[in-house]
Amino acid sequence: MIELKGKTLVFGDLHLGIKSDSLARLFVDVKFVEFLLEYIKKHNIDNLIFLGDWFNSREFINTITLSVGFELVSLLAKNVKEFVFILGNHDLESNSYKNVSSVIGYDSIKNVHLIKEPTDGIVNRKYTLFVPWGFSNAGFEVVHKFDYIFGHLALPGNYIRYNKINVNNLEVIKEDNLQTNDVRAFCDECLNVGGICFSGHIHVRSEQTYHENRIIFVGSPFEMSYGETNSTHGFYLIDEFNNIRFDETISDSIPRHIVLKISSCFDEDGKMRTKEAFGYLKGNIVKKIIDKDLSASESMQLNDMLNSLDIFEFAQAEYGSLNQSNYFDENQQPTQTETSALTIDSYFDTVIQALDEETLKNSNVTKDELKECFLSYVKRLIDQNG
């Protein structure tokens, strides 16, 4: 049985290899782990619990990403007494093959407990259950109930949008339980009254009460896309007395995602603002919204100024006006798709409206039929891949 004593830091969803194994993004992961190592030493952290999705791609991972991922786990494990490492869906080749994983061999690292199936444990005298991706509460016998659950758990797809739970009360979800990894089923069947469930999988942090239990989706430790900008990021701490708190202290070296309207780069008289006005862009990921017509000389001058600011990365620019009405609605986060500041639905409206009418006529399909077909396909992909 795994037993953790002392201070424990809980985090999840690091997704190494994001952006097609971008080395720049991998560098951000390294900087985060460097920060975490300093934090562990400064605050005398005894244990780590990782809630799944160490890597991003489920099928193809660059050799450099694989090597760096292994080294980072080894570094963290050397600096704590116990490191509980729970498999997420992105750490598995598919939902059907639980034994094919990108983190095979991690259990050979000293102090690492690789959780490949539901496993009992104790955290500071509290009965604990560790749950990886791909299991249901019906898949094993519950001898006794637990005070803590740590896992990579989920909700029905209709209630998760842009990596955020889009209901304020889990009690309103009326669908049947998911076949696997339903956070509500695990809480109902495995948690003592007043117990706490910590889960990865959903990147926007949230805390909810469900049937007298507390469910915490810890969120990603830092911003990884434009869909995660309107959320706090960090990790949870459980001290030796089982007091729990969230810490959003993150290193300044971790880039944030910033939207820059081109119109904001000019004053009321049409003159470009000075370089000093854009110091906040330094070291961050910037998406330009081209909402103003520029002359060739203005465009060149602006690009020269922005390129001199040591910006970490430019996301793909958007044309048109980005405003509160098309970036947000009251129930959703902005889309995490970094090539669009629009919702999927409105984005494909824009694309499809631009299609040539003669091409559509020759293909014997209407714009509405094409949109319906594509959105249906996207929904099916999301449902299949969690």
LUMVO-663515 format. One line per field, with one value per residue (C-alpha): residue in three letters; residue number from 1; x, y, z; chain. Coordinates in nm, 4 decimals. Example, Ala and Ser with C-alpha at 12.3 -4.5 7.8 and 13.67 -1.06 7.14 Angstrom:
BEGIN
aa	(Ala:Ser)
i	(1:2)
u	(1.2300:1.3670)
v	(-0.4500:-0.1060)
w	(0.7800:0.7140)
ch	(A:A)
//
This chain:
BEGIN
aa	(Met:Ile:Glu:Leu:Lys:Gly:Lys:Thr:Leu:Val:Phe:Gly:Asp:Leu:His:Leu:Gly:Ile:Lys:Ser:Asp:Ser:Leu:Ala:Arg:Leu:Phe:Val:Asp:Val:Lys:Phe:Val:Glu:Phe:Leu:Leu:Glu:Tyr:Ile:Lys:Lys:His:Asn:Ile:Asp:Asn:Leu:Ile:Phe:Leu:Gly:Asp:Trp:Phe:Asn:Ser:Arg:Glu:Phe:Ile:Asn:Thr:Ile:Thr:Leu:Ser:Val:Gly:Phe:Glu:Leu:Val:Ser:Leu:Leu:Ala:Lys:Asn:Val:Lys:Glu:Phe:Val:Phe:Ile:Leu:Gly:Asn:His:Asp:Leu:Glu:Ser:Asn:Ser:Tyr:Lys:Asn:Val:Ser:Ser:Val:Ile:Gly:Tyr:Asp:Ser:Ile:Lys:Asn:Val:His:Leu:Ile:Lys:Glu:Pro:Thr:Asp:Gly:Ile:Val:Asn:Arg:Lys:Tyr:Thr:Leu:Phe:Val:Pro:Trp:Gly:Phe:Ser:Asn:Ala:Gly:Phe:Glu:Val:Val:His:Lys:Phe:Asp:Tyr:Ile:Phe:Gly:His:Leu:Ala:Leu:Pro:Gly:Asn:Tyr:Ile:Arg:Tyr:Asn:Lys:Ile:Asn:Val:Asn:Asn:Leu:Glu:Val:Ile:Lys:Glu:Asp:Asn:Leu:Gln:Thr:Asn:Asp:Val:Arg:Ala:Phe:Cys:Asp:Glu:Cys:Leu:Asn:Val:Gly:Gly:Ile:Cys:Phe:Ser:Gly:His:Ile:His:Val:Arg:Ser:Glu:Gln:Thr:Tyr:His:Glu:Asn:Arg:Ile:Ile:Phe:Val:Gly:Ser:Pro:Phe:Glu:Met:Ser:Tyr:Gly:Glu:Thr:Asn:Ser:Thr:His:Gly:Phe:Tyr:Leu:Ile:Asp:Glu:Phe:Asn:Asn:Ile:Arg:Phe:Asp:Glu:Thr:Ile:Ser:Asp:Ser:Ile:Pro:Arg:His:Ile:Val:Leu:Lys:Ile:Ser:Ser:Cys:Phe:Asp:Glu:Asp:Gly:Lys:Met:Arg:Thr:Lys:Glu:Ala:Phe:Gly:Tyr:Leu:Lys:Gly:Asn:Ile:Val:Lys:Lys:Ile:Ile:Asp:Lys:Asp:Leu:Ser:Ala:Ser:Glu:Ser:Met:Gln:Leu:Asn:Asp:Met:Leu:Asn:Ser:Leu:Asp:Ile:Phe:Glu:Phe:Ala:Gln:Ala:Glu:Tyr:Gly:Ser:Leu:Asn:Gln:Ser:Asn:Tyr:Phe:Asp:Glu:Asn:Gln:Gln:Pro:Thr:Gln:Thr:Glu:Thr:Ser:Ala:Leu:Thr:Ile:Asp:Ser:Tyr:Phe:Asp:Thr:Val:Ile:Gln:Ala:Leu:Asp:Glu:Glu:Thr:Leu:Lys:Asn:Ser:Asn:Val:Thr:Lys:Asp:Glu:Leu:Lys:Glu:Cys:Phe:Leu:Ser:Tyr:Val:Lys:Arg:Leu:Ile:Asp:Gln:Asn:Gly)
i	(1:2:3:4:5:6:7:8:9:10:11:12:13:14:15:16:17:18:19:20:21:22:23:24:25:26:27:28:29:30:31:32:33:34:35:36:37:38:39:40:41:42:43:44:45:46:47:48:49:50:51:52:53:54:55:56:57:58:59:60:61:62:63:64:65:66:67:68:69:70:71:72:73:74:75:76:77:78:79:80:81:82:83:84:85:86:87:88:89:90:91:92:93:94:95:96:97:98:99:100:101:102:103:104:105:106:107:108:109:110:111:112:113:114:115:116:117:118:119:120:121:122:123:124:125:126:127:128:129:130:131:132:133:134:135:136:137:138:139:140:141:142:143:144:145:146:147:148:149:150:151:152:153:154:155:156:157:158:159:160:161:162:163:164:165:166:167:168:169:170:171:172:173:174:175:176:177:178:179:180:181:182:183:184:185:186:187:188:189:190:191:192:193:194:195:196:197:198:199:200:201:202:203:204:205:206:207:208:209:210:211:212:213:214:215:216:217:218:219:220:221:222:223:224:225:226:227:228:229:230:231:232:233:234:235:236:237:238:239:240:241:242:243:244:245:246:247:248:249:250:251:252:253:254:255:256:257:258:259:260:261:262:263:264:265:266:267:268:269:270:271:272:273:274:275:276:277:278:279:280:281:282:283:284:285:286:287:288:289:290:291:292:293:294:295:296:297:298:299:300:301:302:303:304:305:306:307:308:309:310:311:312:313:314:315:316:317:318:319:320:321:322:323:324:325:326:327:328:329:330:331:332:333:334:335:336:337:338:339:340:341:342:343:344:345:346:347:348:349:350:351:352:353:354:355:356:357:358:359:360:361:362:363:364:365:366:367:368:369:370:371:372:373:374:375:376:377:378:379:380:381:382:383:384:385:386)
u	(0.0000:0.1237:0.1547:0.2284:0.3241:0.3833:0.3262:0.1949:0.1775:-0.0932:-0.0814:-0.1816:-0.2064:0.1413:0.1006:0.4645:0.4929:0.2077:0.2032:0.3448:0.6429:0.7418:1.0854:0.9900:0.6879:0.9003:1.1336:0.8349:0.7722:1.1359:1.1104:0.7971:0.9717:1.2710:1.0276:0.8608:1.1967:1.2723:0.9247:0.9679:1.2930:1.1688:0.8446:0.9741:0.7361:0.7555:0.5437:0.4032:0.0805:0.0473:-0.3086:-0.2403:-0.1555:0.2214:0.2465:0.0146:0.0108:-0.1407:0.0248:0.3347:0.5857:0.9189:1.2221:1.3436:1.0061:1.0136:1.3679:1.2999:0.9797:1.1666:1.4417:1.1947:1.0142:1.3496:1.4511:1.1270:1.1395:1.4912:1.3658:1.0661:1.0005:0.7132:0.5886:0.2468:0.2109:-0.1429:-0.2011:-0.4226:-0.5948:-0.3156:-0.0605:-0.2300:-0.2209:-0.5997:-0.8839:-0.8842:-0.5187:-0.4369:-0.1024:0.0335:0.1619:0.4164:0.5277:0.6134:0.9186:0.8479:0.7825:1.1518:1.2421:1.3128:1.0257:0.7798:0.4517:0.3005:-0.0766:-0.1995:-0.5075:-0.7156:-0.4840:-0.5366:-0.3210:-0.2995:-0.2332:-0.1675:-0.3836:-0.6641:-0.7798:-0.7056:-0.7885:-0.5733:-0.7598:-0.6027:-0.7890:-0.9946:-1.1641:-1.5120:-1.6073:-1.7746:-1.4437:-1.3165:-1.4505:-1.4813:-1.3887:-1.4248:-1.4884:-1.2181:-1.1501:-0.9572:-0.9728:-0.6986:-0.7605:-0.7978:-1.1772:-1.4447:-1.8041:-2.0314:-1.9001:-2.2066:-2.1123:-1.7531:-1.6859:-1.3478:-1.1909:-1.4353:-1.7348:-2.0269:-2.2717:-2.2556:-2.4104:-2.3168:-2.6513:-2.8300:-2.6495:-2.9175:-2.7376:-2.6471:-2.3023:-2.0127:-1.8836:-1.5457:-1.3975:-1.7219:-1.6241:-1.9801:-1.9936:-1.6597:-1.7740:-2.1060:-1.9591:-1.6119:-1.6034:-1.6984:-1.9425:-1.7372:-1.4633:-1.2630:-1.1909:-0.8994:-0.9015:-0.7032:-0.8370:-1.0253:-0.7825:-0.9918:-0.9795:-1.3062:-1.4303:-1.7795:-1.9910:-2.1571:-2.3669:-2.1930:-1.8515:-1.6046:-1.4801:-1.1719:-1.0605:-0.7118:-0.6696:-0.3487:-0.0552:-0.0132:-0.1805:-0.1360:-0.3841:-0.6152:-0.8967:-0.7327:-0.6698:-0.9744:-0.8788:-0.6371:-0.3516:-0.1174:-0.1384:-0.2881:-0.1095:-0.2127:-0.0196:0.0570:-0.2687:-0.4738:-0.5344:-0.5836:-0.5053:-0.4548:-0.1347:-0.1302:0.2304:0.3866:0.7261:0.7427:0.9325:0.6133:0.4505:0.0908:-0.1471:-0.2251:-0.4582:-0.3369:-0.5763:-0.3849:-0.6082:-0.4800:-0.1281:-0.2244:-0.3365:-0.6419:-0.4409:-0.3445:0.0178:0.1769:0.2357:0.5892:0.7673:0.7433:0.3642:0.4017:0.6465:0.3815:0.4096:0.7693:0.8158:0.4520:0.2505:0.0754:-0.2154:-0.2613:-0.6189:-0.6066:-0.9015:-0.7503:-0.6312:-0.2611:-0.0467:0.2596:0.4891:0.2690:0.2622:0.6401:0.6942:0.4591:0.6152:0.9644:0.8545:0.6837:0.9792:1.2076:1.0091:1.1444:0.7975:0.8043:0.5786:0.3273:0.0056:-0.1660:-0.3170:-0.6924:-0.8686:-1.1666:-1.2814:-1.2383:-1.4874:-1.6587:-1.9599:-1.7778:-1.5012:-1.7078:-2.0551:-2.1762:-2.1453:-1.8183:-1.4492:-1.2927:-1.1995:-0.8701:-0.8138:-0.5261:-0.5940:-0.9330:-1.0714:-1.4206:-1.6323:-1.6153:-1.9674:-1.9130:-1.5676:-1.7126:-1.9899:-1.7141:-1.5276:-1.8339:-1.9767:-1.6542:-1.6902:-1.7434:-2.1106:-2.0220:-1.8083:-2.0933:-2.3397:-2.1153:-2.0774:-2.4558:-2.4350:-2.5642:-2.3665:-2.5996:-2.5549:-2.1769:-2.1681:-2.3967:-2.1839:-1.8583:-1.9825:-2.1234:-1.7809:-1.6042:-1.8460:-1.7869:-1.4099:-1.4436:-1.6686:-1.4317:-1.1185:-1.2488)
v	(0.0000:0.3500:0.5751:0.9480:1.1437:1.5151:1.7888:1.6846:1.8942:1.7983:1.8984:1.7629:1.8020:1.9146:1.7904:1.7782:1.7941:2.0381:2.2296:1.9369:1.8788:2.2454:2.2839:2.6318:2.4931:2.2069:2.4731:2.6178:2.2760:2.2616:2.6096:2.5020:2.1953:2.4122:2.6403:2.3374:2.2059:2.5415:2.5461:2.1914:2.2881:2.6238:2.4852:2.1439:1.9450:1.5721:1.4178:1.4787:1.3518:1.3970:1.3586:1.2490:1.3674:1.4048:1.3972:1.5537:1.3229:0.9795:0.8173:1.0002:1.1724:1.3218:1.1396:1.4640:1.5116:1.1517:1.1901:1.5242:1.3863:1.0973:1.3234:1.5689:1.2913:1.1581:1.5048:1.5553:1.2075:1.2680:1.5662:1.4100:1.1012:0.9675:1.0588:0.9164:0.9318:0.8635:0.7746:1.0135:0.9507:1.1311:0.8961:0.5985:0.5081:0.4745:0.4046:0.0425:-0.0418:0.0477:-0.1356:0.0732:0.3911:0.6666:0.6446:0.2732:0.2317:0.5261:0.2830:0.1884:0.5379:0.5420:0.6893:0.6816:0.4903:0.4543:0.4144:0.1891:0.0553:0.1688:0.1515:0.1921:0.4251:0.6451:1.0187:1.1499:0.8816:0.9299:0.6320:0.7159:0.5785:0.6534:0.6129:0.6235:0.6778:0.3926:0.2410:0.2490:0.2205:-0.1114:-0.2567:-0.3421:-0.4344:-0.1488:-0.3021:0.0292:0.3899:0.6510:1.0016:1.1077:1.0144:1.1292:1.0526:1.1436:1.1571:1.3057:1.4109:1.3501:1.5417:1.7668:1.9217:2.0038:2.2812:2.4275:2.2403:2.3929:2.2456:2.4464:2.3869:2.5408:2.2424:1.8812:1.7709:1.8902:1.6367:1.3786:1.1595:0.8032:0.7553:0.7289:0.3779:0.4785:0.7468:0.9208:1.1470:1.1386:0.7582:0.7341:0.9910:0.8123:0.4644:0.5201:0.8408:0.8800:1.1622:1.4797:1.3228:1.5058:1.4070:1.5679:1.5215:1.6183:1.6105:1.9439:2.2334:2.5153:2.4872:2.4460:2.3348:2.1909:2.0193:1.6949:1.4818:1.6289:1.5654:1.8112:1.7703:1.9662:1.9770:2.1127:2.2551:2.2916:2.4391:2.7261:2.8618:2.6303:2.7840:3.0802:2.8683:2.8757:3.2473:3.3261:3.0915:3.0725:2.8244:2.6538:2.3502:2.2274:2.1674:1.9231:1.9721:1.7143:1.8042:1.7605:2.1315:2.2036:2.5223:2.6331:2.8146:3.0118:3.1246:3.0607:3.1690:3.4885:3.2873:3.1021:3.2857:3.4040:3.4225:3.7823:3.9208:4.2414:4.4484:4.6330:4.9364:4.9581:5.0159:5.3638:5.6722:5.8877:6.0875:5.7721:5.7754:5.4495:5.4257:5.4057:5.0785:5.1356:5.0994:4.7331:4.6118:4.3746:4.1668:4.0669:3.6943:3.6158:3.4507:3.7158:3.6863:3.9897:4.0884:4.2862:4.5198:4.8225:4.8845:4.9725:5.1158:4.9192:5.1547:5.1392:4.7609:4.7422:4.9910:4.8017:4.4636:4.6011:4.7376:4.4114:4.2003:4.4084:4.3251:3.9741:3.8216:3.4471:3.3431:3.4898:3.2912:3.2988:3.6402:3.6921:3.9285:4.1271:4.2763:4.0729:4.1861:4.0572:3.9279:3.6948:3.5813:3.4957:3.4063:3.3792:2.9990:2.9273:2.9953:3.1226:2.8412:2.6662:2.6337:2.8767:2.9484:3.1003:3.3497:3.2508:2.9584:2.6466:2.7104:3.0722:2.9927:2.7435:2.9883:3.2233:2.9568:2.8096:3.1483:3.2136:2.9017:2.9430:2.8934:2.7230:2.4655:2.3884:2.3595:2.1134:1.9116:1.9007:2.0163:2.3250:2.5342:2.4306:2.0615:2.0997:2.2783:2.0236:1.7359:1.8891:1.9846:1.6341:1.4944:1.7248:1.6254:1.2569:1.3060:1.4842:1.2109:0.9357:1.0939:1.2284)
w	(0.0000:-0.0867:0.2170:0.2015:0.5123:0.5455:0.2881:-0.0536:-0.3708:-0.6231:-0.9904:-1.3326:-1.7108:-1.8074:-2.1696:-2.2785:-2.6567:-2.7080:-3.0382:-3.2391:-3.0092:-3.0166:-2.8571:-2.7395:-2.5532:-2.4177:-2.2792:-2.0894:-1.9315:-1.8239:-1.6696:-1.4816:-1.3380:-1.2395:-1.0570:-0.8957:-0.7705:-0.6090:-0.4539:-0.3176:-0.1428:-0.0163:0.1310:0.2420:0.0221:0.1021:-0.1757:-0.5229:-0.6772:-1.0535:-1.1833:-1.5411:-1.8947:-1.8683:-2.2479:-2.5038:-2.8066:-2.7603:-3.0654:-3.1890:-2.9592:-3.0613:-2.9152:-2.7555:-2.5845:-2.4566:-2.3233:-2.1549:-2.0024:-1.8414:-1.7104:-1.5577:-1.3684:-1.2474:-1.1233:-0.9359:-0.7830:-0.6466:-0.4509:-0.2734:-0.0636:-0.2767:-0.6244:-0.7165:-1.0960:-1.2266:-1.5918:-1.7902:-2.1219:-2.3107:-2.1540:-2.3226:-2.6922:-2.6845:-2.4453:-2.5631:-2.4892:-2.1293:-2.1406:-2.4296:-2.2678:-2.3276:-1.9620:-1.9536:-1.7318:-1.5052:-1.2187:-1.2417:-1.1193:-0.7467:-0.5384:-0.8328:-0.7978:-1.1462:-1.1081:-1.3914:-1.2088:-0.9088:-0.6070:-0.2327:-0.0282:0.2794:0.2850:0.6349:0.7995:0.5435:0.3369:-0.0249:-0.3701:-0.6757:-1.0093:-1.3587:-1.6841:-1.8241:-1.5185:-1.3672:-1.0021:-1.0923:-1.2072:-0.8591:-0.5178:-0.2690:0.0675:0.2459:0.1490:0.1182:0.2478:-0.0623:-0.4303:-0.6658:-1.0322:-1.3953:-1.4046:-1.6276:-1.6840:-1.9863:-2.2877:-2.3131:-1.9793:-2.0672:-2.3167:-2.4025:-2.1094:-1.8636:-1.6793:-1.8175:-1.5329:-1.1866:-1.0112:-1.0858:-0.9392:-1.2553:-1.4773:-1.5567:-1.8096:-1.7217:-1.5745:-1.8149:-1.8729:-1.7324:-1.5115:-1.4125:-1.1241:-0.9840:-0.9748:-0.7949:-0.5400:-0.4819:-0.4492:-0.3073:-0.0970:0.2660:0.3385:0.3473:0.1359:-0.1293:-0.4896:-0.6760:-1.0538:-1.3586:-1.7190:-1.7191:-1.7624:-1.6172:-1.2392:-1.0489:-0.7075:-0.6642:-0.4016:-0.5006:-0.2628:0.0444:-0.1082:-0.2537:-0.6120:-0.7185:-1.0804:-1.0231:-1.3750:-1.5734:-1.3780:-1.6253:-1.9405:-2.2384:-2.4812:-2.5274:-2.3840:-2.0409:-1.9978:-1.7858:-1.5026:-1.2109:-1.2516:-1.0080:-0.7802:-0.4534:-0.1253:0.1474:0.4702:0.7372:0.9166:0.5945:0.5508:0.1796:-0.0101:-0.3689:-0.4625:-0.7873:-0.7463:-1.0860:-1.2147:-1.4209:-1.6824:-1.7781:-2.0746:-2.0667:-2.3644:-2.4615:-2.7295:-2.8952:-3.1042:-3.3735:-3.3177:-2.9582:-3.0913:-3.2121:-3.0213:-3.0988:-3.3535:-3.5422:-3.4258:-3.3177:-2.9437:-2.8122:-2.7457:-2.3704:-2.3869:-2.4863:-2.2252:-2.0890:-2.4091:-2.3372:-2.2843:-2.3598:-2.6388:-2.8467:-3.0889:-3.3121:-3.3970:-3.7204:-3.6693:-3.8409:-4.1976:-4.2088:-4.4825:-4.5861:-4.3933:-4.0789:-4.0957:-4.1318:-3.8490:-3.6178:-3.6951:-3.6339:-3.2981:-3.1909:-3.3059:-3.0840:-2.7688:-2.7093:-2.7428:-2.6691:-2.9581:-3.2013:-3.2371:-3.5764:-3.6367:-3.6690:-3.9039:-3.7834:-3.4575:-3.1404:-2.8817:-2.5710:-2.7620:-3.0004:-2.7648:-2.4587:-2.3584:-2.0012:-1.9934:-2.1732:-2.1934:-2.5140:-2.7481:-2.6810:-3.0570:-3.0947:-3.4596:-3.3822:-3.1348:-3.2376:-3.1200:-3.3404:-3.4586:-3.5623:-3.6998:-3.9484:-4.0304:-4.1426:-4.3405:-4.5096:-4.6075:-4.7949:-5.0101:-5.3795:-5.4756:-5.8051:-5.6219:-5.3833:-5.6705:-5.8543:-5.5332:-5.4859:-5.1229:-4.9427:-4.6951:-4.4106:-4.4951:-4.5056:-4.1706:-4.0029:-4.1350:-4.0156:-3.6674:-3.6270:-3.7167:-3.4675:-3.1886:-3.2611:-3.2413:-2.9057:-2.7659:-2.8834:-2.7411:-2.4137)
ch	(A:A:A:A:A:A:A:A:A:A:A:A:A:A:A:A:A:A:A:A:A:A:A:A:A:A:A:A:A:A:A:A:A:A:A:A:A:A:A:A:A:A:A:A:A:A:A:A:A:A:A:A:A:A:A:A:A:A:A:A:A:A:A:A:A:A:A:A:A:A:A:A:A:A:A:A:A:A:A:A:A:A:A:A:A:A:A:A:A:A:A:A:A:A:A:A:A:A:A:A:A:A:A:A:A:A:A:A:A:A:A:A:A:A:A:A:A:A:A:A:A:A:A:A:A:A:A:A:A:A:A:A:A:A:A:A:A:A:A:A:A:A:A:A:A:A:A:A:A:A:A:A:A:A:A:A:A:A:A:A:A:A:A:A:A:A:A:A:A:A:A:A:A:A:A:A:A:A:A:A:A:A:A:A:A:A:A:A:A:A:A:A:A:A:A:A:A:A:A:A:A:A:A:A:A:A:A:A:A:A:A:A:A:A:A:A:A:A:A:A:A:A:A:A:A:A:A:A:A:A:A:A:A:A:A:A:A:A:A:A:A:A:A:A:A:A:A:A:A:A:A:A:A:A:A:A:A:A:A:A:A:A:A:A:A:A:A:A:A:A:A:A:A:A:A:A:A:A:A:A:A:A:A:A:A:A:A:A:A:A:A:A:A:A:A:A:A:A:A:A:A:A:A:A:A:A:A:A:A:A:A:A:A:A:A:A:A:A:A:A:A:A:A:A:A:A:A:A:A:A:A:A:A:A:A:A:A:A:A:A:A:A:A:A:A:A:A:A:A:A:A:A:A:A:A:A:A:A:A:A:A:A:A:A:A:A:A:A:A:A:A:A:A:A:A:A:A:A:A:A:A:A:A:A:A:A)
//
